[in-house]
């Protein structure tokens, strides 16, 4: 019977170690962010601990019935810790994770070895189960020197590759939203004339950029488009110190990742780390003139060589105007280098996407590509997955904007939804990672929703409370508000409205796995 208990403790421990390592990975291995996650999920942690504490108490009785009870309790614990749904972001068994698991294995081996392997083995395993939630934090601290020196080694390798390519033009792209879209649009335009490499997918961290350089950068490349993400001050500067960009673009600045940035001033400072680097490299910045935070910031940085782009502002260096949208896409006009008016078409929706396209056009034109030569590229541009991605299903049309929304991008998404005819439905769990102002922004988000939507589907209750409060503050019809478990459930229910009428469903934000436990 003790053998069964030992096996169950071992299975439960493995399950917990993998679970917490996955959460730590999703929290970017940041201690503060992970501790905040643990605090918000204390109920689940206490339930996990409860099963173990009960089993250990029962073991102290050392009676047949109590031993059977232990087996039952541990079986329930194993079932409780099993994944309830497929992970949206699968657990990545990276080299770093392998090293952390190795260190955990050594620590577990030491605990089991102390006092003899056969001495109270099940008690030791029970204690290890209790401390499973913090083991990843402990081993991360132990492995810190190894990770630091390994990181520096890879960075030096990347720098050596870049040093051997002195003619390579590096274009840095950053912003609170729109940076991935601009990166892809820019790649499409520049590839018509140059050999271009871009950072793939979401490889916008220091090590993501380093990995791209080490594995994908070839001597034949002429331009490297480097997306630069940031969750704290100094992140972009670290990337810039490696790639030394001579051109850069800031697509937008808004309240995002405020849990780590704390204030919008810190976000502005972080994004302008790119501008500071470009200035040091005697380059040029392309800045969104419609973004208030960017406009206010450049007033204090008059020494930056900058080109301003945007929409509906004649004074901009590159100005798109006469924007018209439909479910088939957007049309707009722009003046070329000869001041001649050119009309352009794109399959994309969302007027702010015209701003992103204009940004890419401005850089392309600066690098010698005539605007009239960009028409085909712009017409062929595809939407970035989960970023205002249009998905038609007969009478039901889905606007998938489920990737990492923030207060500004979510408002723009609602404005896009408002442009179309039909029954308008929003599906959202609310906004996250906004620090102390998260409740305020979600309340305002709820108010914006009532101005556009006919029906509202809130995903889950934990993160949408303030959204609901904002909706109620505008006296929205309660019969048109629904709470569902998943976005898929919401779309299925929304489909019934499409029997007679055209229905437009906006999927706004989707909680990552570490917010769905």
N, C-alpha and C positions, 0 to 999 in steps of 0.2 A: 504493500500500500504506500509505503514511503517512496518507493521508486516512481509510482504514478505521480505523487506530489512533486517530486524533483523534476520530472518531465514537464509537468504543467507549469511550474515556476519558470523553468527554462524557456518554454514556449512563450509564456507571457512576457518574460524579460526581453526576448528577441523582438517581439511585436512592439513593445514600448520603445525600445532603443531605436528601431527603424522609424517609428512614428515621430518621435521627438527630433531625430536627425533630419527628417523631411521638413518639419516645421522650422527648424533652425536654418535649413537651407533656404526655405521660402522667405525667411526673415533676413536673408543676405548675410548670415553669420554675425549680425550686429547684436551685441549683448543687450543694449538698451531697448531695441525694437523687440527682441525675443522676450525680455522680461515684461515688457508692456503686453505682449501677446499672452504670456502666462497669466498675467493679472486679469486680462479680459476673459480668459478661459479657465479661471480658477475652479468653476463648478465641475467641469469635466475632469480636471486634475484631481480634485477631491474625491470624485467617484472612483477613479482609478486607484487612488491610495486607499480608499475605503475597503475595496475588495481585499487588498493585501493585508491591511491591518486586521480585518476580521479573520482572515486565514491564519495569521500569526497568533492571534489570541486563542483561536480554537486549537492550534498546535500545542499550546501550553497545557491544555487539559489532558492530552495524550490518552484519549479514550477511543474505542472503536467508532462510536457514533460521531465523535468530534472529528476523527480522521476522515470519515466518509463525508462529513459536512465540508471539510477543507477542500476535498476533491471537487465537490459541487460548486463551492464558491469560486475556486480557481477556474473551473470550466466556464462559469458565468463571466468571469473577468476576461478570459480569452475571447469569448463571443463578443463582449462589449468593445474590446479593443480592435476587433476586426474592422477593416475599412467598409463603410456603409455604401460608398459609391466610388466610381472611377475618378481618380485624381485628374483635375483640370491641367495641372502642371505636374507631370510624373516625377517621381523621385529619381534624381540623377546620381548614379554611382560614380562620381568624379574621383580623381586621384586624391583630392583633399578629403573627401568623405571616406575613402579607403584608408587613408592615414589615420583619420579620427576613429574609425572602427577598430583599427589595429591597436591604437592606444587604449580604447575602451576594453578590448580583449585582454590586454596586459593588466589593466587595473582590476578587472573581474578575476583574472587568474590569481593575482596577488591576494585578493580578499578570500578566495576559496582555499588557497594554499595555507594561509595563516591558521595555525593551530591544528593543521592536518586536514587533508582533503575529506576524510570520512567523518570528521567531527562537525555535527550539526550542519550538514551541507544544505538541507532544505531551509534552515533558518538563515543561513548566509544568502541563499538565493532570494529569500523573501525580503531581506534588507536591501539587496541590490535592486529588487523591483521597486522598492520605496524611493530609492535615489535615482531611478532611471530618468526622471524628468530633468535632472541637473547634470547628468553625466556628460552630455554633449557640451555643456558650458565649461565643465572642468577640463575635458580633453582638448577643447579649443584653446584654452589658456595654456595648457601644457605644450601644445603643438605650435604655439605662436611663433617662437624663434625659427622653427623649421619652415613654417609658411612664409615668414618674412624673407628669409634668405632665398627660398625657392622663388618667391615673387621677384626679388631683385635680379636673380639669375635670368629669368625669362625676359624681364624688362631690358636687361643689357643685350640679350640676343636680338630683341626687336629693334633696339637703337642701332645696333651694328648693321642690321639689314637696311635701315633707313639711311644711315651714314653712307652706305655704298650706292645710294640713289639720290644724289644731290639735286637732280633736276625734277624729282617727284614733287608735284603740287599737292599739298594736303589741304583739304577743305573741311573745316570743323562745322558740325551742325548740332545745335542744341536748342532747347526751348521746353517750356512746361507741357506743351502739346504741339503736335504738327511736325516734330522733327523727323520721325520715321517716314511720314508721307513726303516731306521735302527731300529727304535723302533719296527715296525711290524715284521721285519725279526728276530730280537732278541727274541721277544715274541714267535715266531714260534719254534725257536731252543730250548730255555730254557724250554718251556712248556713240552718238552719230558721227562724232569727229575724233574722239580720243579713246585710248585704252584705259578703262576706268575700273577701279576696285572700290567696293563699298563694304562697310561692316555688315555682316548678314544678320537678319532677324533682330533680336534684341541684344546683340553683342556691343552694348554701349558703355560697359564698365571698363576700368583700366585693364583688367586681365582679359576681357572680351576683345578689346582692341589689340592687345599684345598677341593674343592667340590668332587673330585675323592676320596680323603682319607676319608672324612666324610661319603660318601654314598656307596663306593664300597670296601674299604680295610677291609679284614676279618682276624681274628686271624690265619687262616690256610695258609695265603699267606706267602711265603718265600722270594719272590723277588718282588720289586716294580720298574718297568721301568718308569721313569719320564721324559717325554719330556719337555724341557725348551725353551720357545721362549723369544725373547727380541725385544723391539722396542726402548729402550733407556738404557744407562748405569745404572746398579743397579738392573735391572729386574731379572736377573739370580741369583744374590747374594741373593735377597729377597726370592726366591724359595729355594735356598740352605740352607738358615738359618732355614727354616722350616723342610725340609726333611733330611738334613745332609747326602749327598751321600758319599758312600765309594768307589764307582766306577763311572767312567764317560767316556764319549766319545764326541769328537768334530769332526763332520763329514766333515766340510768345513768352510771356512771363506771367504766371498766375499762382494762386494758392494751391500748391501740390507738395506732398511729402512734408507737411508742416509738423508731423510728429518728430521729425529729425531736424528740419530747418528752423522750427519755432516761429519765425516771422517772415513776412513777405520780403522784408529788407534783406534778409539772409539769402532768399531765393534769387533776388535781383543781383546781389553781390556774386553769388555762385555762377549764374549764367554769364555775367560779364567777365568772369575769369577767362573765357574764350576771347573776348574783345581785348583784354589786357595782353594776352599772349600774341594775338595777331599784330597788335601795335608794336610789341617788342621785335617781331619778325618783319616789320615794315610792310605789312600787308593791308588788306582792305576788308571791312566788315559790311555785311548786308543786313539791314535792320528793318523790322516790321513797323512801319510808320503809323499803323492803326492801333498799335498796342500802347496803351497809356503808360504802363510801367516802363516800357522801353524808351518811349519819348521823354519821360521825366528823367530817366537815368542818363540819357545822352546829353542832356543839358549841362550836366556836371562833368561830362567827358568830351569836351569840344576838340580835344587833340586827337581823337580817333578818326582815322580816314574811313568814312562810311558812305554807303549808298542806300538810299531809302526806297522801299517798295511798299505797295499796298493797294487798296481799292478806293475808288471814288474820291481821290484827292489829286487835283491837277498839279500841285506843287511837288509831288513825289517824283523821284528819278524814273521809277517804273510804276505806272498807274493803270490798273484794270478798271473798266467802267462799263455801263450798260449791261449789268449782269441779269441774265434771265435763266430761270431754273424750271425743270420739270422732272418727272420720273425717268425720263430718257437721258437726263444729264443737264449740263450748263452750257450757256453760250456767253461770251463776253468780248469786249473789244480792248485793244491796247495800241498805242502808237509805237512804231518801230524806230530804229536809229535815225531814219530819215524823216521822222515826224508824220509818216503815213499811217493811216488807220487800218488795222487788220482785225478781222473777226475770227475768233477761235472757238472751237467746240471741244467739250470733254464729256466722257461718260459719267464722271463723278457728280455727286450731289453735295449740297452744303456750300454756301457762298464763301465760307472761310477756306474751302479747298481752292477757290480761285486765287486767294491770297497765297496759298502754298505753291500753286503753279507759277504765279507771278514771281515768287522768290527764286524758283528754279530757273525761270526764263531770264531773270536779271543776271544771274551768275553765268548762265550759258552765253548770253549776249556779251557780257563783259569779257568772256574768253573767246570771242570771235565767231560765234554762231549767229547768223542773222535770224531775227524773230520769225520772218516768213518761212524759214527752213524748219521751224519747230512745230508747225501746224500738225504734221502727221504724227509726230511723237506725242503731242498733247492729246490728240484724238484717240491714240492707242493706250494711253495711261489707264491702268486698272486700279481700283480702290485697294487700299491696304486692308488686309483681313481684320475684321472686328473694329474697323474705324470708318463709320458711316458707310458700311458695305451694303449695297442694295441687293436684296435677295427676293426676287418675284416668285409668288406661288399662286398663279391665277388671279383671283380677286383679292387675295391677301398679299401684301408686300411688306417684307421685313427690312427695317433699317438697322443693321447690326452695328451698334456703337458700344460694344460691351467691353472694350479694352481700356482699363485704367482711367476712368473719367475723373474730372476735377470740376470745381464750380463753374469755371468759364467754359470749358469744352461741353459740359452738360447743358448749359444754357444755349450754346450755339447749336447743339444737336436738337434741342426743342424748337429753336427758330427754324431749323431745316424742316422738321416735321410739320410746322405750321404752314409751310409753303404749299403743301399738297392738299388736294381735295379728297374727301372721304372721311370715314370714321377714324379718328386718331386715338391710338392707344399707346401708353408708355408702360414698359415693364422694367422695374428697377429695384435693387436692394438698398439704394441710397449710396452716399459717397463715404469714402474711408480715407485714413491716413492724413487727417486734417488737424490733428492735434487738439488744442483747447477750443478751437473754433469749429470743430466738426459738427456740433449740434446746431450752431448758427447757420452754417452753410447748408445743412440738410433741411432745416426749417425753410430757408429761402428757396431751396430747390423745390420743395413741396408746393410753395406758392407759385413758382414759375409753371409747374406742371398744370395747375388749374387753369392757366390762361390759354393753354393750347389743346389739352386732351379731353376726349369725350369719356374715356374709361381709363382707370388706373389699376395696375396690378403691382403690388408690392411683394417682393420676394423675401420671405422670412420676416420675423418680427424684431429680432435683436437689433439690426442696424437701420431699420426703417421707421423707428418710433418718431423721430423728429421730423422726418419727411411727412408722416401722417399728420402730425400736429400742424405743420405748415399748410397742408391740404385743408384740414378742418377750419383753419383760421380764415379761409376764403369761402366758407359755407358751401363747399362742393358737395354734390349729391352723394350721400353715403352708400346708396344702392349701386353706385357706379365705381366703388372702390372694393378691390378684392385682395386678399392675402393668400399667396401661393407658396409652395415649398421650393419650386424650381422655375426657371424661365421657360423650360419646355412645357410645363403644366399651364403656364400663362398663355403661351402661343396656341396650345390646343384649345383652350377655352375661348380665346379671341377669335379663333377660326369660325365659330358659329355665327359671328356677326357678318362674315364674308359671304354668306349664302345669298343675300340680296344686295348688299352694298360693297363698295370698294373700302378695304380696311388697310390702314397703314400702321404697322406696329414698330415702335422704337424700342430696341433693347439697349437700355442705357446703363452701362457698367455691369460687371459680373464679379462677385466676390471671389478672391483667390482661395485656395484650399485652406490656408491658415486662418481664414475668416469663416470657414464653414465646418468647423469641427464640433 
